[in-house]
Amino acid sequence: MDCGALLTSYLNRAEAVSSQAKYVAKRLSLSVGKAAWLASTTLLVLLVPLVIEMDREAQLLDMEKEQMSVLTSPKAS
């Protein structure tokens, strides 16, 4: 086999490998994008309402504590 044919063979193989690598990278990026979308929407749907409810509960407890301190404080005559 002469050098020209060998070089052409290597270049063809390199081009095929490059094409496959581009395909795999594209598919991987699409899969990662879908996974990121799924994770972010799941967090929005599940976690945000939970945080809002916990904040409301904390505010309610603070209000009840304030009311109890007002009701149980000694009255000045």
Secondary structure as GFF3:
##gff-version 3
##sequence-region A 1 77
A	DSSP	alpha_helix	3	72	.	.	.	ID=ss1
###
